[in-house]
Amino acid sequence: MELVVKSVAAASLKTATLVVPVGEGRKLGNTAKAIDEATAGALSAVLKRGDLAGKVGQTLLLQGLPGLKAERVLLVGVGKEDSLGDRNWRKVINSVLTVLKGLAGSDASLALDDIAVSGRDAHYGKTRLLAETLLDGEYVFDLYKSQKVEPRALKKITLLVEKTGQAEVERAVKHATAIAAGMRFTRDLGNQPPNICHPSYLAEQAKGLGKAYKALKVEVLDEKKIKDLGMGAFYAVGQGSDQPPRLIVMQYQGGKKSEKPFVLVGKGITFDTGGISLKPGAGMDEMKYDMGGAASVFGTLRAVLDLQLPINLVCLLACAENMPSGGATRPGDIVTTMSGQTVEILNTDAEGRLVLCDTLTYAERFKPQAVIDIATLTGACIVALGSHTSGLMGNNDDLIDQLLDAGKRADDRAWQLPLFDEYQEQLDSPFADIANIGGPKAGSITAGCFLSRFAKAYHWAHLDIAGTAWNSGGKDKGATGRPVPLLTQYLLDRANA
């Protein structure tokens, strides 16, 4: 779907469907009043009958109003004045898109420029959220269905704006288009079945990106290289599977050669049975989403490449499949990490931190400005924060604040959890330097504590996206594309700085 920005009077625009806002209490804004005047009071007459109260997300479709070039007018409720926040703004846009998808028209025009969204500026911030919602709302994954979803008639949406704000709105649409494309890439990877999407498949996806974008350098380290580098923890996770592990290294140079890069590290467990510490069977199919961290790094990189941001970025994807077999790691095994620290593996289902810890050590060679790892790491994070908010930990307050702010402005929020020294003691092992689990208490925090021991050479943050990377069960089951908006916003901020 194409998004176009125009500065023209709504009443004079020829379009299949013109979308006009109505406030709660049947209040009309400036644009709606102009439409009402052009139609000799047709909107007022309809509202007076009480067909639409103006509550958030209510819609009413009107056909063939006099005095307009638009074939239809779609009224949408935007709620009370000065009380429209991000969540309700998304509800408004999703309600509009739901109606438009069911219409025969190939285009629509949105006259929503005079609507205020609390906490967002009048042009860029409001529009970017609108555009991302529209574009992400078009997502369909029907690759493996014999009957595909029929192509929708809707091909283009025009955003009507005042001339003074047109440049900022166009910038918002450009950024939103790149972010939505990244989210689509992330969702496609996450929704792939695990018999297709294994570590080698992700390596091929990386190589494909390298061919498509000349600014990207791609290197894939196989299991022999992983072992030769001394990545004993990483190697141990994949040794029970017929699918060999891969460390994918992608380097984008959009800034000066002298500038230190930002590094994104993604957990890419393409299927997680739990290994010898086998998970319960119910819902295990959703463990194909355990590569959501790696998928989100792919999506963020795609957005950065499309926007050609003037930064240097390194993406490291730690990819393996965690399976039980005669060659699998056992509870009680001790492995030596690339850092030289030894780890007692008490639970083979705490495997994500094992592939990440060696990858965090590998990241040191890039002398990064900052390192962010992204992982569907702990079920405990879902217990703590549910499915709306990602968990955030780290060793640098400025980096944490930057990510929290980026999440807020991208409407892809995170919440900081503590990494107090007291939690580190839960990882003590009588036989090795560290155990890979810290017991039943504060599971997300002790996982972060584990990773922190391998991230002392640089500013580091950890995003636990176990609750936000996918939706479980029901008709909405599937990858969400998060936290691509948060990560892209963070990198946009660094580029602007």
Helices and strands as residue ranges (DSSP letters): E 2-6, G 10-12, E 17-22, H 30-38, H 42-48, E 59-63, E 72-77, H 86-101, E 107-110, H 124-136, E 156-160, G 163-165, H 166-191, H 199-212, E 216-221, H 223-228, H 232-238, E 246-253, E 262-272, G 284-291, H 292-307, E 312-322, E 333-336, E 342-345, H 352-362, G 363-366, E 370-375, H 379-385, E 390-394, H 397-409, E 414-416, H 421-424, G 425-427, E 434-435, H 443-452, E 460-464, E 470-471, E 478-479, H 484-496
